[in-house]
């Protein structure tokens, strides 16, 4: 362990990752009951759409640390009982007061700890592996933990039915009344694929901006990319952001010199969705919340990254739940 701290940052990350994997392998081989509970919790988190640092949720490392921490604190050997303890303790964990660290359990946060959720990996105890989790994402995690706890507490003993219910996927489009749809498109298939892979990176900034809006209660990035061929002739109709000022809330384009689409009229595109709930005061306001400035600032940020290509276009619009296309919801909206 001491030798790891003498390495430069890059080598330290590489070797600490290897050491962490080996540490977990040995620990879980010695404790198969923890391993089985961990496999279930990770499958549950994926089913509920609360898994992956790219989407603002804990990744595999963080969920592993959390499950092992709870197992160490409880010392419970029965798998089903431990599973219920894991969900209940994580649901009740006060992340505003305590961080979580292997071998140390609860660790008091300091005034400099600004992250919504702090989980320290074993080989790098000063690096938070849940730094991407925002308050809105944490709220979604705690909601799903609460549902799982209630479901499991209905069963006093293990049964297949007890484990099946929490694993049912939560349809994303049933969670929020409103959505921001962001479509990245390009006539060049290779560039369209690049947008699909980098889209979530750009959406993190937009999601954070929406979360900070006083009229918005929650906002969470949808953890899936929906590829499709776009045939809407208005997609590239507006030549500049300035011309789109009056339409920003329903449609916004970044293109300033858009060319006509290909002969087949199709543009390769990928769509991403951010679900949000207006606050009570915003819902009572007869005038809808104006998100145009948030969209405009985000558009400028995307342009400054240099990722924008001359053939590319981005459309942003606000949709209500009933307006989400069926090809996106799969009938679950």
SULVEN-V51444 format. One record per pair of residues at least 4 apart in sequence whose C-alpha atoms are under 6 Angstrom apart, sorted by sequence separation. I is the first residue (numbers start at 1). J is the second residue. If there is no record, write none. Layout:
i/j
I/J
I/J
This chain:
i/j
8/12
12/16
16/20
24/28
28/32
53/57
58/62
65/69
71/75
78/82
85/89
87/91
89/93
101/105
121/125
133/137
195/199
203/207
244/248
247/251
248/252
261/265
278/282
319/323
326/330
329/333
7/12
45/50
46/51
52/57
53/58
100/105
120/125
303/308
326/331
45/51
51/57
52/58
53/59
76/82
100/106
186/192
28/35
50/57
51/58
52/59
99/106
100/107
185/192
211/218
4/12
51/59
98/106
99/107
120/128
211/219
98/107
119/128
98/108
99/109
118/128
119/129
98/109
119/130
97/109
118/130
241/254
240/255
70/86
115/131
239/255
240/256
239/256
116/134
148/166
239/257
99/118
100/119
101/120
116/135
99/119
102/122
95/117
69/102
231/265
231/266
230/266
229/266
230/267
229/267
229/268
228/269
227/269
227/270
249/292
226/270
248/292
226/271
33/79
37/83
225/272
91/142
222/273
222/274
221/274
91/145
220/274
91/146
220/275
219/275
219/276
87/145
218/276
255/313
218/277
254/313
217/277
254/314
88/149
216/277
217/278
253/314
87/149
216/278
217/279
253/315
215/278
216/279
252/315
215/279
251/315
252/316
251/316
251/317
62/129
215/282
250/317
249/317
250/318
58/130
196/270
56/132
57/133
192/268
56/133
187/267
186/267
187/268
136/218
186/268
185/268
185/269
184/269
184/270
183/270
183/271
182/271
182/272
181/272
181/273
180/273
180/274
179/274
179/275
178/275
179/276
178/276
176/275
176/276
176/277
20/123
16/123
48/169
47/169
48/170
44/167
186/311
186/312
185/312
185/313
184/314
183/314
183/315
182/315
182/316
181/316
181/317
180/317
180/318
179/318
179/319
178/319
178/320
178/321
177/321
174/333
173/333
55/223
